[in-house]
Amino acid sequence: MKSPMSLITRSLQIFASHALVLLLLSSPVVNAATRIATMGELRVSVVEERTRMVFELDGEIRHSVFTLNNPDRVVIDLDAVILNKSFPEIVMGAPIVRSIRSAVRNDRVNPVGLRIVLDVNQHVRPQSFLLKPESGQGYRLVLDLFTTPALPALASASVTSSVLASTPIQPATAVIPALPVPSPTASTTTAAVKNLFDEKGLRDVVIAIDAGHGGKDPGASGRYGTREKDVVLQIARVLADSIEREKGMKAVLIRDGDYYLPLRDRINKARAHKADLFVSVHADAINHPNATGASVYALSLKGATSEAAKWLADRENASDLIGGVSLGDKDKMVASVLLDLSQTATIQSSLDVGGEILSELKRFAQLHRKTVQQAGFVVLKSPDIPSILIETAFISNPKEEKRLGDKAYQQKMATGIVGGLKRYFARKAPPGTWLAYQYRGIKEVPQSVHTVAQN
């Protein structure tokens, strides 16, 4: 329990902070033409030698980034910005960042501003970029911290430590959430949600179900002659029927017959149907007949890197969109940042939904791997559609081969997958869907909205 003195001290700090902001905003130097932006969420991702921090803003800002030595620090100065919430002292998900601090900047040139200081564990090369609003996303300040030589920073400067010392840095107390995926934020108001749905109507969450192999590609075969392409199509159809029975969900079968379909055509078909999730169904095989259990895979970082290179190389002629944003008309740096942000969120979503499905499958089926595995499967390489591959069982195991062909077991498998999907979308249903509307806690849905959702 905190002492009365510590509570009084904390209250005085909060009062002083608010008073300073109010004083700055009322200053004659800050006239009506000055647009004060608000900084909200912080998202973090780490890929090999690069740590990416994405600061969300509700307006355009000017900023500069520089480093200080002894000890190593990265300083971000932002003009006309205030914090919507404080930063925690520790940045979750960024091992290289030891702590984060922030303070209000106040000088004659920039009467209202913010300074953020990152205490880092080693020397880094910062690179920053401001993304303008696109595809429902607001302004985003992207800060990359490289531990190996990188391209020259887009915004940088050099100063002495005495400049930093002139601005007091206050420790923060709020918690930064983990990397979010494209979904409604907790700050969305009931009125805003209603306005959105009244204007556009509600839609179902679209789940693309891909039965692996097919046609001239039979896949693996079991001891009793069961072919993978046949049994996974049966499971895919049962899964599609189970999804269709869930209000607010719609299933699309990528392959609904015994025919060959190239792997990238499967991705393109899912995108053509505007799928929110891609689920590829397979039956594993291995030389050891005693191997058992189901597994779930998401895309690996190596697979994501190779796919990013392909997209960036083809972007001039590509007609596809990444999350609704075309890459063809973007500068190479902007295109790279947009693609990386999309891929990072997509992989995180894939791991998330895969974990929920494993939690449901373990209720009735043995798991070969208890956590979501990552690999470079081609069908998982869509940069903007969360994608998972489910190895339903080992067709090379005679017992599991028989189980895979059993209708009751196929239904149990489908029920487990749907249960995982429901758990995932209960937290992260895409904006504009009936599920998102329901899970915002709004009990009364207009009749017109019900009609749209059912059609």
C-alpha positions in Angstrom: 0.0 0.0 0.0 1.3 3.4 -1.0 2.1 5.9 1.8 0.0 9.1 2.0 3.1 11.1 1.2 3.7 9.2 -2.0 0.1 9.6 -3.1 0.3 13.3 -2.4 3.5 13.5 -4.4 2.0 11.6 -7.3 -1.1 13.8 -7.3 1.1 17.0 -7.4 3.0 15.6 -10.4 -0.2 14.8 -12.3 -1.6 18.3 -11.4 1.6 20.0 -12.5 1.7 18.1 -15.8 -1.9 19.0 -16.6 -1.4 22.6 -15.6 1.7 22.9 -17.8 -0.2 21.6 -20.8 -3.1 23.9 -20.2 -0.7 26.8 -19.8 1.0 26.0 -23.0 -2.2 25.6 -24.9 -3.4 29.0 -23.6 -0.2 30.7 -24.5 -0.5 33.5 -27.1 2.4 31.9 -29.0 0.2 28.9 -29.7 -2.4 30.5 -31.9 -5.6 29.0 -33.4 -3.7 27.9 -36.5 -1.5 25.5 -34.4 -2.7 22.0 -34.6 -1.9 20.0 -31.5 -1.6 16.3 -32.3 -2.2 13.6 -29.7 0.1 10.5 -29.4 -1.8 7.3 -28.5 -0.7 3.7 -28.8 2.8 2.3 -29.2 3.4 -0.9 -31.2 6.6 -2.9 -31.2 8.0 -5.6 -33.3 11.5 -7.2 -33.5 12.9 -8.9 -36.6 16.5 -10.1 -36.4 18.8 -7.0 -36.1 15.9 -4.4 -36.3 13.5 -3.2 -33.6 10.5 -1.3 -35.0 8.4 1.1 -32.8 5.2 2.6 -34.3 3.7 5.6 -32.5 0.1 6.3 -33.5 -0.9 9.9 -33.9 -4.2 11.7 -34.7 -2.5 14.4 -36.8 0.5 15.3 -38.9 3.6 16.3 -37.0 7.2 17.3 -37.4 9.9 15.4 -35.7 13.7 14.7 -35.4 15.6 11.8 -34.1 19.2 11.7 -32.8 21.4 9.6 -30.6 23.5 10.3 -27.5 26.4 8.3 -26.1 27.6 7.4 -22.6 25.1 6.0 -21.9 23.5 5.1 -25.3 20.2 6.8 -25.9 17.8 7.6 -28.7 16.0 10.9 -28.5 12.8 11.7 -30.5 11.7 15.4 -30.5 8.2 16.1 -31.7 6.6 19.5 -32.4 3.0 20.3 -31.3 2.4 16.9 -29.7 0.9 15.8 -26.4 0.6 12.3 -24.9 -2.8 10.7 -24.6 -1.3 8.3 -22.0 2.0 8.0 -20.3 4.6 5.4 -21.4 5.6 2.6 -19.1 9.2 2.5 -17.9 9.7 -0.8 -19.7 8.9 -1.3 -23.4 7.4 -4.8 -23.8 8.6 -6.7 -26.8 11.8 -4.6 -27.3 14.7 -6.2 -25.5 17.2 -3.7 -26.9 15.2 -0.8 -25.2 16.0 -0.7 -21.5 13.5 2.0 -20.6 11.5 4.8 -22.1 10.9 8.3 -20.7 9.0 11.4 -21.9 8.7 15.0 -21.1 7.0 18.1 -22.3 9.2 20.4 -24.4 8.7 24.1 -24.0 10.8 26.7 -25.9 10.2 29.8 -28.0 10.5 28.0 -31.3 8.3 25.0 -30.3 6.0 26.2 -27.6 4.2 22.8 -27.3 6.2 19.7 -27.9 7.2 16.3 -26.6 10.6 14.6 -26.1 10.8 10.9 -25.9 14.1 9.2 -24.7 14.9 5.6 -25.2 17.6 4.1 -23.0 19.1 1.4 -25.2 21.4 -1.5 -24.3 23.9 -0.9 -27.1 24.7 1.5 -29.9 21.9 1.6 -32.5 21.3 3.4 -35.8 17.8 5.0 -35.8 15.8 5.5 -38.9 12.4 7.3 -38.8 9.5 7.8 -41.1 6.1 9.4 -40.9 3.3 7.5 -42.6 0.2 9.5 -43.7 -3.3 8.1 -43.1 -4.3 5.2 -45.4 -6.8 2.4 -45.4 -8.4 3.4 -42.1 -5.1 3.9 -40.3 -4.2 7.4 -39.0 -0.8 9.0 -38.9 2.0 6.7 -37.7 5.6 7.6 -36.7 7.8 4.6 -37.5 11.1 4.4 -35.7 13.5 1.6 -36.7 16.5 0.8 -34.4 19.2 -1.1 -36.3 22.0 -2.9 -34.4 24.0 -3.3 -37.7 24.8 -0.6 -40.3 21.7 0.6 -42.1 20.7 3.3 -44.6 21.2 6.9 -43.4 18.5 8.1 -41.1 15.7 10.0 -42.7 15.6 12.5 -39.8 18.6 13.0 -37.6 20.7 15.5 -35.8 23.6 15.6 -33.3 23.5 17.4 -30.0 25.4 17.3 -26.7 24.0 15.7 -23.6 23.7 19.2 -21.9 20.7 19.9 -24.2 19.0 16.8 -23.0 19.7 17.7 -19.4 17.9 21.0 -19.8 14.6 19.1 -20.2 13.3 17.2 -17.2 12.3 13.6 -18.0 9.5 12.1 -16.0 9.0 8.3 -15.5 5.8 7.0 -16.9 3.2 4.7 -15.4 0.7 3.5 -18.1 1.0 0.1 -19.8 1.7 -0.1 -23.6 -0.4 -2.8 -25.1 1.1 -5.6 -27.1 1.3 -5.4 -30.9 -2.3 -5.0 -32.1 -3.8 -6.4 -35.2 -6.3 -4.6 -37.5 -9.3 -4.6 -35.2 -11.6 -2.2 -33.4 -9.8 -0.3 -30.5 -11.2 -0.2 -27.0 -11.6 3.6 -27.4 -14.2 3.2 -30.1 -17.4 4.7 -28.8 -20.9 3.3 -29.2 -22.0 6.3 -31.2 -19.0 6.0 -33.6 -19.7 2.3 -34.1 -23.4 2.9 -34.8 -22.6 5.6 -37.3 -20.2 3.4 -39.1 -22.6 0.5 -39.4 -25.6 2.7 -40.3 -23.5 4.1 -43.1 -22.0 1.0 -44.5 -24.1 -1.9 -43.1 -22.6 -5.0 -41.5 -20.8 -7.8 -43.1 -19.8 -11.3 -42.2 -16.3 -12.3 -41.3 -15.0 -14.2 -44.4 -13.0 -17.3 -43.8 -11.2 -18.9 -46.8 -10.9 -22.7 -46.3 -8.2 -24.3 -48.5 -8.2 -28.0 -48.9 -4.6 -28.9 -49.6 -3.5 -30.7 -52.8 -6.0 -31.9 -55.4 -6.2 -33.2 -58.9 -2.8 -34.4 -60.2 -1.4 -33.7 -56.7 -2.8 -36.4 -54.3 -0.6 -35.4 -51.4 0.3 -38.1 -48.9 -1.2 -41.5 -48.7 -2.0 -43.8 -45.8 -1.4 -47.5 -45.4 -5.0 -48.3 -46.2 -5.0 -46.2 -49.3 -6.5 -43.0 -47.9 -5.4 -40.0 -50.0 -4.7 -36.7 -48.4 -6.4 -34.7 -51.1 -9.6 -36.6 -50.5 -9.8 -36.6 -46.7 -8.8 -32.9 -46.3 -11.5 -31.9 -48.8 -14.0 -33.8 -46.7 -12.8 -32.0 -43.5 -12.8 -28.6 -45.4 -16.5 -29.1 -46.4 -17.5 -30.1 -42.8 -15.6 -27.0 -41.5 -17.3 -24.8 -44.1 -20.7 -26.1 -43.0 -19.9 -25.5 -39.3 -18.8 -21.9 -40.0 -21.9 -21.2 -42.0 -24.0 -22.1 -39.0 -22.3 -19.4 -37.0 -24.0 -16.0 -37.1 -21.6 -13.4 -38.5 -19.3 -15.9 -40.2 -19.1 -16.8 -43.9 -17.0 -19.7 -45.4 -15.4 -19.7 -48.8 -14.0 -23.0 -50.1 -10.9 -22.4 -52.1 -11.1 -25.9 -53.6 -14.5 -27.6 -53.8 -13.6 -30.6 -56.0 -10.8 -32.9 -57.1 -8.8 -30.5 -59.2 -5.3 -29.0 -59.2 -4.9 -25.4 -58.0 -1.5 -23.7 -57.9 -0.5 -22.5 -54.5 -0.4 -18.8 -55.3 -3.8 -19.1 -57.0 -5.2 -20.1 -53.7 -3.9 -17.0 -52.1 -5.3 -14.8 -54.9 -8.7 -16.5 -54.7 -8.8 -15.8 -51.0 -8.0 -12.1 -51.7 -10.6 -11.9 -54.4 -13.2 -13.0 -51.9 -11.9 -10.4 -49.4 -11.1 -13.0 -46.9 -10.4 -12.0 -43.3 -8.6 -15.3 -42.5 -7.1 -18.1 -44.6 -7.2 -21.7 -43.2 -5.3 -24.4 -45.1 -6.2 -28.0 -44.2 -3.7 -30.8 -44.5 -2.9 -34.3 -43.2 0.7 -34.7 -42.1 3.0 -37.6 -43.1 6.3 -38.9 -41.9 8.5 -42.0 -42.2 7.8 -43.0 -38.6 4.3 -44.6 -38.5 3.9 -43.9 -34.7 3.9 -40.1 -35.1 0.6 -38.7 -33.9 -1.2 -35.4 -33.3 -2.4 -32.2 -34.9 -0.2 -29.1 -35.6 -0.9 -25.5 -36.6 1.6 -23.4 -38.6 1.9 -19.7 -39.3 4.4 -18.0 -41.6 8.0 -17.8 -40.5 10.0 -14.5 -40.5 12.3 -16.0 -43.2 9.3 -16.7 -45.3 8.0 -13.2 -44.7 11.3 -11.6 -45.8 11.4 -13.5 -49.0 7.8 -12.6 -49.8 8.5 -9.0 -49.0 11.3 -9.0 -51.5 9.0 -10.5 -54.2 6.3 -7.9 -53.6 8.7 -5.0 -53.6 10.3 -6.2 -56.9 6.9 -6.7 -58.5 5.1 -3.6 -57.1 5.4 -1.5 -60.2 3.3 -3.9 -62.2 1.2 -5.4 -59.3 -2.5 -4.6 -59.3 -3.0 -6.2 -55.9 -3.4 -4.1 -52.8 -1.7 -4.6 -49.4 -4.4 -4.0 -46.8 -6.3 -1.8 -49.3 -3.2 0.2 -50.1 -1.4 0.0 -53.5 2.3 -0.2 -53.4 2.9 0.6 -57.1 2.7 4.4 -56.6 4.8 4.5 -53.5 8.4 5.4 -52.9 10.6 2.3 -52.3 11.1 3.3 -48.7 7.4 4.0 -48.1 6.4 0.8 -49.8 8.9 -1.2 -47.7 7.6 0.3 -44.4 3.9 -0.3 -45.4 4.6 -3.8 -46.4 6.6 -4.6 -43.3 3.9 -3.2 -41.0 1.2 -5.2 -42.8 3.3 -8.4 -42.6 4.2 -8.0 -38.9 0.5 -7.5 -37.9 -0.6 -10.4 -40.2 1.9 -12.9 -38.7 1.0 -11.8 -35.1 -2.7 -12.3 -36.0 -1.9 -15.7 -37.5 0.0 -16.8 -34.3 -2.9 -15.5 -32.2 -5.7 -17.4 -34.0 -3.5 -20.5 -34.3 -3.0 -20.5 -30.5 -6.8 -20.3 -30.0 -7.4 -23.2 -32.3 -4.8 -25.3 -30.6 -6.5 -24.6 -27.2 -9.7 -26.0 -28.6 -8.3 -29.0 -30.4 -6.5 -30.3 -27.4 -9.9 -30.9 -25.7 -10.4 -34.0 -27.9 -7.4 -34.5 -30.0 -3.7 -35.2 -29.4 -1.4 -32.4 -30.4 1.9 -33.1 -32.1 3.1 -29.6 -31.2 1.5 -27.7 -28.3 2.4 -24.2 -29.7 2.0 -22.7 -33.2 4.9 -23.6 -35.4 6.3 -21.3 -38.1 7.4 -22.2 -41.6 7.7 -20.8 -45.1 4.7 -22.5 -46.7 3.7 -20.6 -49.8 0.0 -20.6 -48.9 0.8 -18.7 -45.7 2.6 -15.8 -47.5 -0.3 -13.4 -48.0 1.0 -10.1 -46.5 -2.4 -8.8 -45.5 -4.5 -11.9 -44.7 -3.8 -13.8 -41.5 -3.1 -17.3 -42.6 -2.7 -20.7 -40.8 -2.1 -24.2 -42.0 -3.6 -27.0 -39.9 -2.1 -30.5 -40.0 -5.2 -32.3 -38.8 -3.4 -35.6 -38.0 -0.7 -38.0 -39.4 -2.1 -39.9 -42.3 1.0 -42.0 -42.2 -0.1 -43.4 -38.8 -2.7 -46.2 -39.5 -4.8 -45.3 -36.4 -5.0 -41.7 -37.3 -5.6 -42.5 -41.0 -8.8 -44.3 -39.9 -9.7 -41.5 -37.6 -9.3 -38.9 -40.4 -11.9 -40.7 -42.5 -14.4 -41.0 -39.7 -17.3 -38.5 -40.0 -17.7 -38.0 -36.3 -14.0 -37.2 -35.9 -14.1 -34.8 -38.9 -17.0 -33.0 -37.2 -15.1 -32.8 -33.9 -12.1 -31.4 -35.7 -14.3 -28.8 -37.4 -16.0 -27.9 -34.1 -12.6 -27.4 -32.4 -11.4 -25.1 -35.2 -14.6 -23.1 -35.2 -14.3 -22.8 -31.4 -10.9 -21.3 -31.8 -12.1 -18.9 -34.5 -14.9 -17.7 -32.2 -12.5 -17.1 -29.3 -10.2 -15.1 -31.6 -12.9 -13.0 -33.3 -14.5 -12.3 -29.9 -11.4 -10.2 -29.2 -10.3 -9.1 -32.7 -13.2 -9.1 -35.1 -12.5 -6.8 -38.1 -14.2 -3.4 -38.1 -17.4 -3.2 -40.0 -18.4 -6.8 -39.2 -21.4 -8.1 -37.3 -19.1 -9.8 -34.9 -17.3 -6.6 -34.2 -20.6 -4.9 -33.5 -21.7 -7.6 -31.1 -18.4 -7.8 -29.2 -18.3 -4.1 -28.6 -20.9 -4.7 -25.9 -23.8 -3.1 -27.8 -26.9 -5.1 -27.0 -29.4 -3.4 -29.3 -28.8 -3.8 -33.0 -31.0 -1.9 -35.5 -33.3 -4.2 -37.5 -31.7 -2.9 -40.7 -28.4 -4.1 -39.4 -29.7 -7.6 -38.7 -31.1 -7.7 -42.3 -27.7 -6.8 -43.7 -25.9 -9.4 -41.6 -28.2 -12.2 -42.7 -28.1 -11.5 -46.4 
